[in-house]
Amino acid sequence: MKPARIKRQVSAGGVVFRREDGTVRVVLVSVKNGSVWTLPKGLVEKGEDREVAALREVREETGVEATIMAPLGSISYWYYMKKENTKYHKTVYYYLMEYVSGSVSEHDWEVNEARWFDLDEALQRVTYRGDREVLLRAKEVLSG
């Protein structure tokens, strides 16, 4: 068997928030037939600015428009695509975004569902540790 190829990927996404009755609510998306709750994100296209990509991906995956308030840093991880025999090293840049308009019912086909959660519930609901770290950073910025 040939050794796996290695490729790099850059994605961008966001923590979209709004305040309701003194509570911070954020949007999560459900993927993989509803088995995974995660933050909205997607690949940065060639020549595209990371912030532009983050806003585009959030709009596509959640159905909502938002504005960027602050960077939340990045997370990196590896994953393997068996069909391609390729290992990917992926870096995802996240931004704290304030909700402007739109409805989570308007999400695209890439996600099963987009839903608002209280921030503390979102911290419990997300599947991946990296998402939890990003949500904790968002919580710190919002409470500061």
N, CA, C and O atoms as CSV, one atom per row, in Angstrom:
chain,resi,resn,atom,element,x,y,z
A,1,MET,N,N,0.838,-1.195,0.000
A,1,MET,CA,C,0.000,0.000,0.000
A,1,MET,C,C,0.880,1.255,0.000
A,1,MET,O,O,1.846,1.347,0.758
A,2,LYS,N,N,0.536,2.210,-0.853
A,2,LYS,CA,C,1.311,3.443,-0.942
A,2,LYS,C,C,1.122,4.277,0.322
A,2,LYS,O,O,0.043,4.280,0.914
A,3,PRO,N,N,2.193,4.997,0.741
A,3,PRO,CA,C,2.025,5.880,1.897
A,3,PRO,C,C,1.028,6.997,1.572
A,3,PRO,O,O,0.915,7.437,0.428
A,4,ALA,N,N,0.324,7.436,2.588
A,4,ALA,CA,C,-0.690,8.477,2.413
A,4,ALA,C,C,-0.038,9.793,2.002
A,4,ALA,O,O,1.049,10.144,2.461
A,5,ARG,N,N,-0.733,10.505,1.125
A,5,ARG,CA,C,-0.312,11.873,0.799
A,5,ARG,C,C,-0.692,12.765,1.966
A,5,ARG,O,O,-1.577,12.433,2.754
A,6,ILE,N,N,-0.019,13.897,2.069
A,6,ILE,CA,C,-0.342,14.868,3.105
A,6,ILE,C,C,-0.724,16.180,2.428
A,6,ILE,O,O,0.004,16.685,1.573
A,7,LYS,N,N,-1.866,16.719,2.818
A,7,LYS,CA,C,-2.325,17.995,2.288
A,7,LYS,C,C,-2.723,18.902,3.440
A,7,LYS,O,O,-3.079,18.436,4.522
A,8,ARG,N,N,-2.656,20.212,3.189
A,8,ARG,CA,C,-3.087,21.200,4.173
A,8,ARG,C,C,-4.419,21.789,3.731
A,8,ARG,O,O,-4.680,21.959,2.540
A,9,GLN,N,N,-5.255,22.096,4.719
A,9,GLN,CA,C,-6.527,22.766,4.452
A,9,GLN,C,C,-6.677,23.918,5.434
A,9,GLN,O,O,-6.263,23.833,6.590
A,10,VAL,N,N,-7.281,24.999,4.944
A,10,VAL,CA,C,-7.586,26.144,5.811
A,10,VAL,C,C,-9.084,26.396,5.723
A,10,VAL,O,O,-9.645,26.540,4.637
A,11,SER,N,N,-9.715,26.445,6.881
A,11,SER,CA,C,-11.144,26.735,6.976
A,11,SER,C,C,-11.347,27.938,7.883
A,11,SER,O,O,-10.439,28.368,8.594
A,12,ALA,N,N,-12.560,28.468,7.839
A,12,ALA,CA,C,-12.916,29.589,8.709
A,12,ALA,C,C,-14.376,29.443,9.117
A,12,ALA,O,O,-15.202,28.922,8.366
A,13,GLY,N,N,-14.672,29.914,10.319
A,13,GLY,CA,C,-16.039,29.810,10.816
A,13,GLY,C,C,-16.270,30.779,11.956
A,13,GLY,O,O,-15.463,31.671,12.215
A,14,GLY,N,N,-17.392,30.583,12.631
A,14,GLY,CA,C,-17.691,31.546,13.665
A,14,GLY,C,C,-18.600,31.062,14.766
A,14,GLY,O,O,-19.305,30.060,14.644
A,15,VAL,N,N,-18.556,31.816,15.848
A,15,VAL,CA,C,-19.498,31.681,16.946
A,15,VAL,C,C,-20.448,32.875,16.806
A,15,VAL,O,O,-20.093,34.005,17.140
A,16,VAL,N,N,-21.649,32.608,16.311
A,16,VAL,CA,C,-22.652,33.662,16.160
A,16,VAL,C,C,-23.444,33.736,17.459
A,16,VAL,O,O,-23.953,32.728,17.949
A,17,PHE,N,N,-23.543,34.961,18.015
A,17,PHE,CA,C,-24.257,35.115,19.278
A,17,PHE,C,C,-25.309,36.211,19.172
A,17,PHE,O,O,-25.245,37.091,18.313
A,18,ARG,N,N,-26.272,36.125,20.072
A,18,ARG,CA,C,-27.222,37.218,20.320
A,18,ARG,C,C,-27.611,37.134,21.784
A,18,ARG,O,O,-27.552,36.068,22.398
A,19,ARG,N,N,-28.005,38.264,22.329
A,19,ARG,CA,C,-28.429,38.300,23.734
A,19,ARG,C,C,-29.952,38.325,23.776
A,19,ARG,O,O,-30.592,39.133,23.102
A,20,GLU,N,N,-30.520,37.429,24.576
A,20,GLU,CA,C,-31.979,37.358,24.751
A,20,GLU,C,C,-32.276,37.330,26.237
A,20,GLU,O,O,-31.882,36.390,26.927
A,21,ASP,N,N,-32.954,38.330,26.735
A,21,ASP,CA,C,-33.326,38.400,28.155
A,21,ASP,C,C,-32.121,38.170,29.058
A,21,ASP,O,O,-32.214,37.442,30.046
A,22,GLY,N,N,-30.995,38.788,28.725
A,22,GLY,CA,C,-29.800,38.678,29.554
A,22,GLY,C,C,-29.007,37.397,29.360
A,22,GLY,O,O,-27.987,37.196,30.020
A,23,THR,N,N,-29.465,36.521,28.459
A,23,THR,CA,C,-28.781,35.255,28.201
A,23,THR,C,C,-28.102,35.310,26.835
A,23,THR,O,O,-28.675,35.807,25.866
A,24,VAL,N,N,-26.877,34.794,26.770
A,24,VAL,CA,C,-26.176,34.707,25.492
A,24,VAL,C,C,-26.574,33.402,24.811
A,24,VAL,O,O,-26.464,32.321,25.390
A,25,ARG,N,N,-27.039,33.528,23.566
A,25,ARG,CA,C,-27.397,32.358,22.757
A,25,ARG,C,C,-26.479,32.297,21.551
A,25,ARG,O,O,-26.103,33.329,20.995
A,26,VAL,N,N,-26.112,31.068,21.141
A,26,VAL,CA,C,-25.218,30.856,20.004
A,26,VAL,C,C,-25.814,29.813,19.067
A,26,VAL,O,O,-26.658,29.010,19.462
A,27,VAL,N,N,-25.356,29.842,17.813
A,27,VAL,CA,C,-25.855,28.903,16.812
A,27,VAL,C,C,-24.882,27.732,16.653
A,27,VAL,O,O,-23.678,27.922,16.484
A,28,LEU,N,N,-25.430,26.527,16.710
A,28,LEU,CA,C,-24.679,25.313,16.365
A,28,LEU,C,C,-25.352,24.667,15.167
A,28,LEU,O,O,-26.539,24.874,14.915
A,29,VAL,N,N,-24.567,23.875,14.430
A,29,VAL,CA,C,-25.124,23.112,13.320
A,29,VAL,C,C,-24.935,21.629,13.573
A,29,VAL,O,O,-23.962,21.200,14.193
A,30,SER,N,N,-25.887,20.862,13.078
A,30,SER,CA,C,-25.865,19.411,13.205
A,30,SER,C,C,-25.470,18.816,11.848
A,30,SER,O,O,-26.026,19.185,10.813
A,31,VAL,N,N,-24.500,17.891,11.867
A,31,VAL,CA,C,-24.034,17.222,10.653
A,31,VAL,C,C,-23.946,15.720,10.903
A,31,VAL,O,O,-24.207,15.253,12.012
A,32,LYS,N,N,-23.577,14.964,9.865
A,32,LYS,CA,C,-23.438,13.501,9.959
A,32,LYS,C,C,-24.726,12.875,10.478
A,32,LYS,O,O,-24.730,12.146,11.470
A,33,ASN,N,N,-25.819,13.179,9.782
A,33,ASN,CA,C,-27.144,12.655,10.131
A,33,ASN,C,C,-27.561,12.972,11.561
A,33,ASN,O,O,-28.232,12.176,12.217
A,34,GLY,N,N,-27.156,14.144,12.031
A,34,GLY,CA,C,-27.576,14.588,13.355
A,34,GLY,C,C,-26.740,14.055,14.498
A,34,GLY,O,O,-27.042,14.327,15.660
A,35,SER,N,N,-25.681,13.290,14.191
A,35,SER,CA,C,-24.887,12.689,15.266
A,35,SER,C,C,-23.827,13.638,15.821
A,35,SER,O,O,-23.256,13.377,16.880
A,36,VAL,N,N,-23.560,14.740,15.111
A,36,VAL,CA,C,-22.514,15.679,15.519
A,36,VAL,C,C,-23.081,17.093,15.564
A,36,VAL,O,O,-23.703,17.545,14.604
A,37,TRP,N,N,-22.865,17.796,16.687
A,37,TRP,CA,C,-23.176,19.231,16.797
A,37,TRP,C,C,-21.859,19.962,16.816
A,37,TRP,O,O,-20.959,19.619,17.583
A,38,THR,N,N,-21.740,20.980,15.966
A,38,THR,CA,C,-20.467,21.663,15.789
A,38,THR,C,C,-20.695,23.132,15.448
A,38,THR,O,O,-21.825,23.560,15.211
A,39,LEU,N,N,-19.611,23.893,15.425
A,39,LEU,CA,C,-19.671,25.285,14.994
A,39,LEU,C,C,-19.667,25.344,13.469
A,39,LEU,O,O,-19.032,24.508,12.827
A,40,PRO,N,N,-20.358,26.306,12.881
A,40,PRO,CA,C,-20.351,26.432,11.421
A,40,PRO,C,C,-18.968,26.866,10.927
A,40,PRO,O,O,-18.344,27.768,11.486
A,41,LYS,N,N,-18.510,26.200,9.866
A,41,LYS,CA,C,-17.196,26.509,9.284
A,41,LYS,C,C,-17.117,25.895,7.899
A,41,LYS,O,O,-17.938,25.051,7.539
A,42,GLY,N,N,-16.128,26.319,7.121
A,42,GLY,CA,C,-15.921,25.738,5.804
A,42,GLY,C,C,-14.615,26.212,5.210
A,42,GLY,O,O,-13.942,27.087,5.755
A,43,LEU,N,N,-14.270,25.617,4.080
A,43,LEU,CA,C,-12.989,25.896,3.440
A,43,LEU,C,C,-12.891,27.336,2.941
A,43,LEU,O,O,-13.848,27.901,2.410
A,44,VAL,N,N,-11.716,27.902,3.129
A,44,VAL,CA,C,-11.401,29.211,2.567
A,44,VAL,C,C,-11.019,28.967,1.109
A,44,VAL,O,O,-10.107,28.191,0.826
A,45,GLU,N,N,-11.708,29.620,0.197
A,45,GLU,CA,C,-11.434,29.433,-1.228
A,45,GLU,C,C,-10.172,30.182,-1.627
A,45,GLU,O,O,-9.783,31.158,-0.985
A,46,LYS,N,N,-9.543,29.714,-2.691
A,46,LYS,CA,C,-8.295,30.323,-3.181
A,46,LYS,C,C,-8.491,31.825,-3.400
A,46,LYS,O,O,-9.409,32.240,-4.109
A,47,GLY,N,N,-7.623,32.635,-2.788
A,47,GLY,CA,C,-7.696,34.077,-2.931
A,47,GLY,C,C,-8.718,34.757,-2.037
A,47,GLY,O,O,-8.839,35.982,-2.061
A,48,GLU,N,N,-9.455,33.985,-1.250
A,48,GLU,CA,C,-10.498,34.540,-0.388
A,48,GLU,C,C,-9.918,34.922,0.971
A,48,GLU,O,O,-9.096,34.189,1.521
A,49,ASP,N,N,-10.332,36.040,1.507
A,49,ASP,CA,C,-9.943,36.477,2.838
A,49,ASP,C,C,-10.614,35.566,3.878
A,49,ASP,O,O,-11.771,35.179,3.708
A,50,ARG,N,N,-9.894,35.227,4.945
A,50,ARG,CA,C,-10.453,34.324,5.971
A,50,ARG,C,C,-11.728,34.878,6.593
A,50,ARG,O,O,-12.675,34.126,6.825
A,51,GLU,N,N,-11.768,36.190,6.868
A,51,GLU,CA,C,-12.965,36.779,7.472
A,51,GLU,C,C,-14.158,36.700,6.518
A,51,GLU,O,O,-15.281,36.426,6.941
A,52,VAL,N,N,-13.910,36.939,5.238
A,52,VAL,CA,C,-14.973,36.844,4.228
A,52,VAL,C,C,-15.489,35.406,4.153
A,52,VAL,O,O,-16.695,35.168,4.081
A,53,ALA,N,N,-14.551,34.453,4.171
A,53,ALA,CA,C,-14.932,33.035,4.131
A,53,ALA,C,C,-15.751,32.655,5.359
A,53,ALA,O,O,-16.738,31.927,5.250
A,54,ALA,N,N,-15.341,33.151,6.531
A,54,ALA,CA,C,-16.061,32.827,7.764
A,54,ALA,C,C,-17.498,33.332,7.693
A,54,ALA,O,O,-18.427,32.602,8.039
A,55,LEU,N,N,-17.689,34.569,7.250
A,55,LEU,CA,C,-19.039,35.130,7.138
A,55,LEU,C,C,-19.871,34.364,6.101
A,55,LEU,O,O,-21.057,34.115,6.314
A,56,ARG,N,N,-19.247,33.997,4.987
A,56,ARG,CA,C,-19.954,33.248,3.931
A,56,ARG,C,C,-20.383,31.874,4.446
A,56,ARG,O,O,-21.535,31.474,4.275
A,57,GLU,N,N,-19.461,31.161,5.070
A,57,GLU,CA,C,-19.767,29.820,5.564
A,57,GLU,C,C,-20.851,29.856,6.638
A,57,GLU,O,O,-21.745,29.010,6.650
A,58,VAL,N,N,-20.771,30.836,7.539
A,58,VAL,CA,C,-21.799,30.968,8.578
A,58,VAL,C,C,-23.166,31.214,7.931
A,58,VAL,O,O,-24.162,30.604,8.320
A,59,ARG,N,N,-23.203,32.110,6.941
A,59,ARG,CA,C,-24.466,32.413,6.257
A,59,ARG,C,C,-25.018,31.151,5.560
A,59,ARG,O,O,-26.211,30.861,5.647
A,60,GLU,N,N,-24.138,30.411,4.871
A,60,GLU,CA,C,-24.590,29.216,4.155
A,60,GLU,C,C,-25.088,28.133,5.114
A,60,GLU,O,O,-26.152,27.551,4.900
A,61,GLU,N,N,-24.317,27.865,6.172
A,61,GLU,CA,C,-24.621,26.737,7.046
A,61,GLU,C,C,-25.683,27.027,8.099
A,61,GLU,O,O,-26.314,26.103,8.610
A,62,THR,N,N,-25.891,28.319,8.433
A,62,THR,CA,C,-26.860,28.631,9.493
A,62,THR,C,C,-28.072,29.407,8.996
A,62,THR,O,O,-29.108,29.416,9.660
A,63,GLY,N,N,-27.961,30.063,7.836
A,63,GLY,CA,C,-29.052,30.904,7.348
A,63,GLY,C,C,-29.079,32.287,7.948
A,63,GLY,O,O,-30.001,33.054,7.673
A,64,VAL,N,N,-28.082,32.636,8.773
A,64,VAL,CA,C,-28.094,33.957,9.408
A,64,VAL,C,C,-26.938,34.828,8.931
A,64,VAL,O,O,-25.863,34.346,8.575
A,65,GLU,N,N,-27.206,36.127,8.939
A,65,GLU,CA,C,-26.182,37.134,8.637
A,65,GLU,C,C,-25.605,37.606,9.964
A,65,GLU,O,O,-26.320,37.734,10.959
A,66,ALA,N,N,-24.301,37.862,9.963
A,66,ALA,CA,C,-23.639,38.297,11.188
A,66,ALA,C,C,-22.516,39.267,10.848
A,66,ALA,O,O,-22.106,39.378,9.693
A,67,THR,N,N,-22.030,39.958,11.853
A,67,THR,CA,C,-20.858,40.814,11.691
A,67,THR,C,C,-19.779,40.338,12.653
A,67,THR,O,O,-20.068,39.902,13.767
A,68,ILE,N,N,-18.535,40.430,12.204
A,68,ILE,CA,C,-17.406,39.979,13.021
A,68,ILE,C,C,-17.099,41.011,14.098
A,68,ILE,O,O,-16.961,42.203,13.824
A,69,MET,N,N,-16.996,40.516,15.341
A,69,MET,CA,C,-16.686,41.370,16.495
A,69,MET,C,C,-15.219,41.229,16.918
A,69,MET,O,O,-14.575,42.213,17.283
A,70,ALA,N,N,-14.695,39.989,16.864
A,70,ALA,CA,C,-13.326,39.741,17.338
A,70,ALA,C,C,-12.846,38.377,16.836
A,70,ALA,O,O,-13.654,37.465,16.657
A,71,PRO,N,N,-11.536,38.230,16.607
A,71,PRO,CA,C,-10.997,36.906,16.291
A,71,PRO,C,C,-10.990,36.039,17.553
A,71,PRO,O,O,-10.805,36.543,18.661
A,72,LEU,N,N,-11.193,34.736,17.371
A,72,LEU,CA,C,-11.158,33.800,18.501
A,72,LEU,C,C,-10.005,32.803,18.377
A,72,LEU,O,O,-9.961,31.800,19.090
A,73,GLY,N,N,-9.082,33.087,17.473
A,73,GLY,CA,C,-7.941,32.193,17.305
A,73,GLY,C,C,-8.271,31.026,16.387
A,73,GLY,O,O,-9.272,31.036,15.672
A,74,SER,N,N,-7.404,30.022,16.427
A,74,SER,CA,C,-7.575,28.886,15.521
A,74,SER,C,C,-7.374,27.580,16.269
A,74,SER,O,O,-6.808,27.537,17.361
A,75,ILE,N,N,-7.857,26.523,15.644
A,75,ILE,CA,C,-7.568,25.167,16.121
A,75,ILE,C,C,-7.034,24.381,14.927
A,75,ILE,O,O,-7.378,24.679,13.783
A,76,SER,N,N,-6.202,23.387,15.187
A,76,SER,CA,C,-5.649,22.543,14.124
A,76,SER,C,C,-5.823,21.089,14.503
A,76,SER,O,O,-5.760,20.718,15.675
A,77,TYR,N,N,-6.044,20.273,13.487
A,77,TYR,CA,C,-6.173,18.834,13.717
A,77,TYR,C,C,-5.874,18.084,12.420
A,77,TYR,O,O,-5.829,18.673,11.340
A,78,TRP,N,N,-5.675,16.789,12.551
A,78,TRP,CA,C,-5.426,15.897,11.413
A,78,TRP,C,C,-6.646,15.022,11.193
A,78,TRP,O,O,-7.329,14.647,12.146
A,79,TYR,N,N,-6.920,14.697,9.935
A,79,TYR,CA,C,-7.899,13.653,9.633
A,79,TYR,C,C,-7.473,12.925,8.368
A,79,TYR,O,O,-6.686,13.444,7.577
A,80,TYR,N,N,-7.989,11.739,8.186
A,80,TYR,CA,C,-7.581,10.860,7.083
A,80,TYR,C,C,-8.781,10.546,6.195
A,80,TYR,O,O,-9.849,10.176,6.682
A,81,MET,N,N,-8.588,10.700,4.876
A,81,MET,CA,C,-9.616,10.337,3.892
A,81,MET,C,C,-9.158,9.050,3.208
A,81,MET,O,O,-8.254,9.061,2.372
A,82,LYS,N,N,-9.795,7.951,3.578
A,82,LYS,CA,C,-9.386,6.638,3.088
A,82,LYS,C,C,-9.472,6.540,1.559
A,82,LYS,O,O,-8.555,6.028,0.916
A,83,LYS,N,N,-10.580,7.034,0.980
A,83,LYS,CA,C,-10.774,6.957,-0.481
A,83,LYS,C,C,-9.626,7.619,-1.247
A,83,LYS,O,O,-9.220,7.148,-2.310
A,84,GLU,N,N,-9.111,8.718,-0.691
A,84,GLU,CA,C,-8.039,9.469,-1.341
A,84,GLU,C,C,-6.651,9.042,-0.863
A,84,GLU,O,O,-5.643,9.474,-1.421
A,85,ASN,N,N,-6.598,8.192,0.170
A,85,ASN,CA,C,-5.354,7.843,0.850
A,85,ASN,C,C,-4.562,9.118,1.176
A,85,ASN,O,O,-3.375,9.237,0.871
A,86,THR,N,N,-5.265,10.061,1.806
A,86,THR,CA,C,-4.671,11.368,2.094
A,86,THR,C,C,-4.910,11.756,3.543
A,86,THR,O,O,-6.022,11.654,4.061
A,87,LYS,N,N,-3.824,12.209,4.190
A,87,LYS,CA,C,-3.924,12.794,5.529
A,87,LYS,C,C,-4.011,14.298,5.346
A,87,LYS,O,O,-3.211,14.897,4.627
A,88,TYR,N,N,-5.000,14.907,6.012
A,88,TYR,CA,C,-5.166,16.351,5.943
A,88,TYR,C,C,-4.789,16.971,7.275
A,88,TYR,O,O,-5.197,16.502,8.338
A,89,HIS,N,N,-3.998,18.039,7.199
A,89,HIS,CA,C,-3.740,18.859,8.378
A,89,HIS,C,C,-4.581,20.112,8.202
A,89,HIS,O,O,-4.296,20.946,7.342
A,90,LYS,N,N,-5.614,20.239,9.016
A,90,LYS,CA,C,-6.590,21.313,8.859
A,90,LYS,C,C,-6.433,22.337,9.971
A,90,LYS,O,O,-6.312,21.987,11.145
A,91,THR,N,N,-6.436,23.617,9.582
A,91,THR,CA,C,-6.447,24.718,10.537
A,91,THR,C,C,-7.728,25.503,10.303
A,91,THR,O,O,-8.033,25.897,9.178
A,92,VAL,N,N,-8.474,25.725,11.380
A,92,VAL,CA,C,-9.738,26.465,11.299
A,92,VAL,C,C,-9.608,27.742,12.118
A,92,VAL,O,O,-9.291,27.706,13.307
A,93,TYR,N,N,-9.859,28.872,11.462
A,93,TYR,CA,C,-9.831,30.184,12.109
A,93,TYR,C,C,-11.257,30.569,12.473
A,93,TYR,O,O,-12.155,30.538,11.632
A,94,TYR,N,N,-11.457,30.934,13.745
A,94,TYR,CA,C,-12.793,31.273,14.234
A,94,TYR,C,C,-12.892,32.741,14.613
A,94,TYR,O,O,-11.916,33.369,15.022
A,95,TYR,N,N,-14.113,33.272,14.464
A,95,TYR,CA,C,-14.403,34.663,14.790
A,95,TYR,C,C,-15.666,34.725,15.625
A,95,TYR,O,O,-16.607,33.959,15.419
A,96,LEU,N,N,-15.668,35.661,16.580
A,96,LEU,CA,C,-16.882,35.952,17.328
A,96,LEU,C,C,-17.724,36.874,16.454
A,96,LEU,O,O,-17.249,37.910,15.991
A,97,MET,N,N,-18.983,36.487,16.233
A,97,MET,CA,C,-19.859,37.227,15.322
A,97,MET,C,C,-21.171,37.561,16.013
A,97,MET,O,O,-21.749,36.733,16.717
A,98,GLU,N,N,-21.626,38.782,15.800
A,98,GLU,CA,C,-22.921,39.177,16.350
A,98,GLU,C,C,-24.005,38.998,15.294
A,98,GLU,O,O,-23.847,39.413,14.146
A,99,TYR,N,N,-25.107,38.372,15.700
A,99,TYR,CA,C,-26.257,38.141,14.823
A,99,TYR,C,C,-26.816,39.464,14.315
A,99,TYR,O,O,-26.963,40.420,15.076
A,100,VAL,N,N,-27.127,39.510,13.012
A,100,VAL,CA,C,-27.735,40.693,12.407
A,100,VAL,C,C,-29.157,40.387,11.947
A,100,VAL,O,O,-30.092,41.109,12.295
A,101,SER,N,N,-29.324,39.316,11.165
A,101,SER,CA,C,-30.648,38.982,10.628
A,101,SER,C,C,-30.646,37.548,10.107
A,101,SER,O,O,-29.618,36.870,10.098
A,102,GLY,N,N,-31.822,37.109,9.677
A,102,GLY,CA,C,-31.939,35.777,9.088
A,102,GLY,C,C,-32.507,34.763,10.054
A,102,GLY,O,O,-32.716,35.041,11.235
A,103,SER,N,N,-32.753,33.572,9.518
A,103,SER,CA,C,-33.372,32.500,10.286
A,103,SER,C,C,-32.603,31.196,10.110
A,103,SER,O,O,-32.173,30.859,9.007
A,104,VAL,N,N,-32.435,30.463,11.222
A,104,VAL,CA,C,-31.718,29.187,11.150
A,104,VAL,C,C,-32.450,28.161,10.288
A,104,VAL,O,O,-31.862,27.144,9.919
A,105,SER,N,N,-33.701,28.401,9.964
A,105,SER,CA,C,-34.425,27.480,9.076
A,105,SER,C,C,-33.952,27.605,7.627
A,105,SER,O,O,-34.299,26.774,6.788
A,106,GLU,N,N,-33.159,28.645,7.329
A,106,GLU,CA,C,-32.687,28.896,5.960
A,106,GLU,C,C,-31.304,28.312,5.684
A,106,GLU,O,O,-30.644,28.726,4.731
A,107,HIS,N,N,-30.852,27.361,6.498
A,107,HIS,CA,C,-29.519,26.764,6.291
A,107,HIS,C,C,-29.476,25.954,4.991
A,107,HIS,O,O,-30.512,25.559,4.456
A,108,ASP,N,N,-28.254,25.716,4.495
A,108,ASP,CA,C,-28.101,24.964,3.239
A,108,ASP,C,C,-28.124,23.456,3.480
A,108,ASP,O,O,-28.278,22.988,4.608
A,109,TRP,N,N,-27.966,22.718,2.394
A,109,TRP,CA,C,-28.059,21.253,2.406
A,109,TRP,C,C,-26.907,20.574,3.141
A,109,TRP,O,O,-27.016,19.400,3.496
A,110,GLU,N,N,-25.800,21.294,3.378
A,110,GLU,CA,C,-24.627,20.674,4.001
A,110,GLU,C,C,-24.848,20.302,5.466
A,110,GLU,O,O,-24.132,19.463,6.012
A,111,VAL,N,N,-25.831,20.921,6.095
A,111,VAL,CA,C,-26.092,20.629,7.507
A,111,VAL,C,C,-27.493,20.052,7.665
A,111,VAL,O,O,-28.392,20.356,6.880
A,112,ASN,N,N,-27.672,19.214,8.687
A,112,ASN,CA,C,-28.985,18.627,8.959
A,112,ASN,C,C,-29.906,19.636,9.631
A,112,ASN,O,O,-31.106,19.682,9.361
A,113,GLU,N,N,-29.312,20.455,10.524
A,113,GLU,CA,C,-30.112,21.402,11.288
A,113,GLU,C,C,-29.196,22.506,11.806
A,113,GLU,O,O,-28.020,22.267,12.079
A,114,ALA,N,N,-29.734,23.703,11.937
A,114,ALA,CA,C,-29.049,24.803,12.627
A,114,ALA,C,C,-30.001,25.250,13.730
A,114,ALA,O,O,-31.204,25.383,13.506
A,115,ARG,N,N,-29.448,25.483,14.937
A,115,ARG,CA,C,-30.316,25.788,16.074
A,115,ARG,C,C,-29.602,26.709,17.063
A,115,ARG,O,O,-28.389,26.621,17.254
A,116,TRP,N,N,-30.385,27.597,17.690
A,116,TRP,CA,C,-29.876,28.462,18.754
A,116,TRP,C,C,-29.852,27.686,20.066
A,116,TRP,O,O,-30.782,26.941,20.371
A,117,PHE,N,N,-28.779,27.866,20.841
A,117,PHE,CA,C,-28.645,27.272,22.171
A,117,PHE,C,C,-28.155,28.336,23.138
A,117,PHE,O,O,-27.420,29.242,22.745
A,118,ASP,N,N,-28.560,28.233,24.410
A,118,ASP,CA,C,-27.908,29.025,25.439
A,118,ASP,C,C,-26.429,28.626,25.417
A,118,ASP,O,O,-26.099,27.461,25.197
A,119,LEU,N,N,-25.549,29.591,25.645
A,119,LEU,CA,C,-24.112,29.320,25.551
A,119,LEU,C,C,-23.677,28.149,26.422
A,119,LEU,O,O,-22.892,27.312,25.978
A,120,ASP,N,N,-24.169,28.076,27.642
A,120,ASP,CA,C,-23.765,26.974,28.523
A,120,ASP,C,C,-24.260,25.628,27.999
A,120,ASP,O,O,-23.565,24.620,28.128
A,121,GLU,N,N,-25.455,25.606,27.410
A,121,GLU,CA,C,-25.951,24.359,26.822
A,121,GLU,C,C,-25.126,23.983,25.595
A,121,GLU,O,O,-24.843,22.805,25.375
A,122,ALA,N,N,-24.740,24.974,24.797
A,122,ALA,CA,C,-23.909,24.724,23.613
A,122,ALA,C,C,-22.579,24.096,24.012
A,122,ALA,O,O,-22.070,23.206,23.329
A,123,LEU,N,N,-22.019,24.570,25.130
A,123,LEU,CA,C,-20.762,24.000,25.626
A,123,LEU,C,C,-20.907,22.510,25.940
A,123,LEU,O,O,-19.966,21.738,25.752
A,124,GLN,N,N,-22.086,22.107,26.419
A,124,GLN,CA,C,-22.352,20.694,26.710
A,124,GLN,C,C,-22.659,19.903,25.436
A,124,GLN,O,O,-22.335,18.719,25.337
A,125,ARG,N,N,-23.286,20.569,24.467
A,125,ARG,CA,C,-23.810,19.890,23.280
A,125,ARG,C,C,-22.757,19.590,22.212
A,125,ARG,O,O,-22.843,18.570,21.529
A,126,VAL,N,N,-21.742,20.494,22.061
A,126,VAL,CA,C,-20.784,20.295,20.964
A,126,VAL,C,C,-20.047,18.969,21.108
A,126,VAL,O,O,-19.728,18.526,22.211
A,127,THR,N,N,-19.789,18.356,19.967
A,127,THR,CA,C,-19.170,17.036,19.927
A,127,THR,C,C,-17.660,17.103,20.104
A,127,THR,O,O,-17.073,16.255,20.777
A,128,TYR,N,N,-17.029,18.109,19.502
A,128,TYR,CA,C,-15.563,18.155,19.454
A,128,TYR,C,C,-14.971,19.065,20.518
A,128,TYR,O,O,-15.512,20.127,20.825
A,129,ARG,N,N,-13.843,18.623,21.077
A,129,ARG,CA,C,-13.139,19.392,22.108
A,129,ARG,C,C,-12.714,20.764,21.577
A,129,ARG,O,O,-12.805,21.760,22.295
A,130,GLY,N,N,-12.251,20.820,20.325
A,130,GLY,CA,C,-11.829,22.087,19.737
A,130,GLY,C,C,-12.953,23.110,19.720
A,130,GLY,O,O,-12.727,24.289,19.991
A,131,ASP,N,N,-14.177,22.661,19.401
A,131,ASP,CA,C,-15.338,23.558,19.413
A,131,ASP,C,C,-15.597,24.083,20.820
A,131,ASP,O,O,-15.923,25.255,21.005
A,132,ARG,N,N,-15.448,23.204,21.809
A,132,ARG,CA,C,-15.658,23.603,23.207
A,132,ARG,C,C,-14.640,24.679,23.599
A,132,ARG,O,O,-14.987,25.651,24.269
A,133,GLU,N,N,-13.376,24.499,23.174
A,133,GLU,CA,C,-12.334,25.492,23.471
A,133,GLU,C,C,-12.684,26.844,22.860
A,133,GLU,O,O,-12.522,27.879,23.507
A,134,VAL,N,N,-13.165,26.840,21.616
A,134,VAL,CA,C,-13.526,28.085,20.933
A,134,VAL,C,C,-14.719,28.741,21.627
A,134,VAL,O,O,-14.736,29.960,21.799
A,135,LEU,N,N,-15.712,27.952,22.027
A,135,LEU,CA,C,-16.869,28.493,22.745
A,135,LEU,C,C,-16.453,29.098,24.093
A,135,LEU,O,O,-16.994,30.122,24.510
A,136,LEU,N,N,-15.497,28.463,24.764
A,136,LEU,CA,C,-15.005,29.012,26.033
A,136,LEU,C,C,-14.301,30.353,25.813
A,136,LEU,O,O,-14.441,31.271,26.622
A,137,ARG,N,N,-13.536,30.465,24.704
A,137,ARG,CA,C,-12.902,31.745,24.369
A,137,ARG,C,C,-13.974,32.803,24.120
A,137,ARG,O,O,-13.848,33.939,24.579
A,138,ALA,N,N,-15.034,32.428,23.388
A,138,ALA,CA,C,-16.128,33.365,23.097
A,138,ALA,C,C,-16.788,33.821,24.399
A,138,ALA,O,O,-17.084,35.003,24.574
A,139,LYS,N,N,-17.013,32.883,25.299
A,139,LYS,CA,C,-17.650,33.203,26.580
A,139,LYS,C,C,-16.786,34.196,27.355
A,139,LYS,O,O,-17.303,35.134,27.963
A,140,GLU,N,N,-15.474,33.988,27.330
A,140,GLU,CA,C,-14.539,34.879,28.021
A,140,GLU,C,C,-14.617,36.300,27.434
A,140,GLU,O,O,-14.678,37.279,28.177
A,141,VAL,N,N,-14.614,36.401,26.111
A,141,VAL,CA,C,-14.680,37.714,25.456
A,141,VAL,C,C,-16.015,38.405,25.782
A,141,VAL,O,O,-16.045,39.601,26.072
A,142,LEU,N,N,-17.102,37.650,25.731
A,142,LEU,CA,C,-18.422,38.228,25.965
A,142,LEU,C,C,-18.648,38.653,27.413
A,142,LEU,O,O,-19.428,39.567,27.680
A,143,SER,N,N,-17.975,37.997,28.334
A,143,SER,CA,C,-18.186,38.360,29.736
A,143,SER,C,C,-17.164,39.408,30.204
A,143,SER,O,O,-17.266,39.923,31.318
A,144,GLY,N,N,-16.172,39.723,29.344
A,144,GLY,CA,C,-15.098,40.647,29.731
A,144,GLY,C,C,-15.411,42.085,29.635
A,144,GLY,O,O,-14.564,42.923,29.941
